[in-house]
Amino acid sequence: MSEAGENSPHLDRKEQRQAAAGAPMGPLVIHEIIRAQGEEELDRSLNGLIWSGIAAGLSIGFSFLAQATVQARLPDTPWRPLVSGFGYSVGFLIVILGRQQLFTETTLTALIPALTRRNLHTVLLTLRVWTVVLAANIAATWVFAAIAAQPGIFPGSTMQAMADLSGHALEGPFWHTAITGGSAGWLIGLMVWLLPSARTSRPLIIILLTYLIAICQFPHIVAGSVEAAFGVFTGHATIGDYLTRFFIPTLLGNAAGGTILAALLNHAPLAGELSAGKADR
């Protein structure tokens, strides 16, 4: 069989480089890119994780605000969520393209080094990143929700749309929220896996997958925290409601969805090749 692509004898050196640049990334290359990102997260200082997590929690609040703003300006029709759902993507675009620390994204990237090394020290480092980023994200969402809940800051129609979104975040039974939260974690994990090879299509991938989360009404632990905390600040829910009807089931679902995607679908098929590569070296 004749050689093709970057090794093709029919191309000069410049054309071979162009062919190599245009070739799709293999799964091992994508795995290595995400593993390297995870290593960077594990090596970050405590202050770096905290401030990046706070920035992400505040930025993700714009998903709530943008979705409510668009919804408030649309007629109350069955297709309204299909349009307002695009607003949900705004915060994720800011966070992911701005390289801020978001818990569901970190769930996957910080886990890959632990799955690769398989030692207690790396597992503890991964748990450290998860804990710090989640705490910083959630604290910042409460700050955003507290500001958004103040009367007179946003128009009445936007406040009503925020209240509607908040009510939905807290209305599902525990296991329904956990299961649908698993779908959100899965989609965010899938997005992380797609981004290295997306190149200039990165914004489109982020928009499409987070839009799907929005229109399917899958709960996200950070974006949904702004909605649920808004309900607490406006008196429509208690802290107990926040914890038992949103936070705990959504956290379980998101973490399980992202972890299962990373472990079963993305790392496990490559484990043999990774081990063989270590042995060769």
Secondary structure, DSSP 8 states (H G I E B T S, - for coil): ----GGG-TTS-HHHHHHHHHHS---HHHHHHHHHHHHHHHHHS-HHHHHHHHHHHHHHHHHHHHHHHHHHHTS-SSTTHHHHHGGGGHHHHHHHHHTT---HHHHHHHTHHHHHHH--HHHHHHHHHHHHHHHHHHHHHHHHHHHHHTSTTSS-HHHHHHHHHHHHHHTTS-HHHHHHHHHHHHHHHHHHHHHHHHHGGGHHHHHHHHHHHHHHHT---TTHHHHHHHHHHHTTSS-HHHIIIIIIHHHHHHHHHHHHHIIIIIIIGGGHHHHHHHHHH-
